[in-house]
Amino acid sequence: MAKYKDPCGSPVFDETFRDKLEQLFRWRRDVRRFRTDQVDSELIEELIATSALAPSVGNSQPWRFVNVADPNRRATIRANFETANADALGNYSGERAKLYATLKLDGLDKAPVQLAVFSDTQTPHGHGLGSRTMPETLAYSVVGAIQTLWLAARTQGIGVGWVSILDPTAVARTLDVPDAWQFIAYLCVGYPEEEHMDPELVRHDWQARVDISEFIVER
């Protein structure tokens, strides 16, 4: 197949690149087990800068990153997780509860870098284009930035884990952020202890992959 090259000089992504891109998607993984090796602060800054290449509604760039370095704040976040995790366990019973109790659902104990990511719901950037009719698109924009950071980190051998078992209001209070900032994600970042292409929740029989055809409908 002939390669298409944009007359304006756009890059050509060939089959080799596409194959590697698919590998990147497959190897991204949600990491919970980290080595304690420090990650260069400049590399973290580069990853955050790359994440800002993500699309955002109205070009509003609503993402706000908090690098959680203070040990006391980290300890409070850890306590938040433990409380929320115990509450979550109470929602299951029988064998499912036993399995849930064995899962490692965070990397808060070892991850050298911890980033809390927020959406600024009152950002002046973008002048409300798109977000006036669908305010939730601000949060969607931040999720796009997180996914971009995640993939960029993987190319550097860095792992990322998203801790979602947290009380969002308590996180915002712990980190003393503006009231207009909506909590989106708490990310553990560092070098993985182990490498697996299969998701951990598949490996431990929590939830198998479902064929995408089951989620496509026609109207």
Beta strands, then each sheet from edge to edge (+ up, - down):
strand 1: 63-67
strand 2: 113-120
strand 3: 159-163
strand 4: 181-190
sheet 1: 1+ 2- 4+ 3-
end
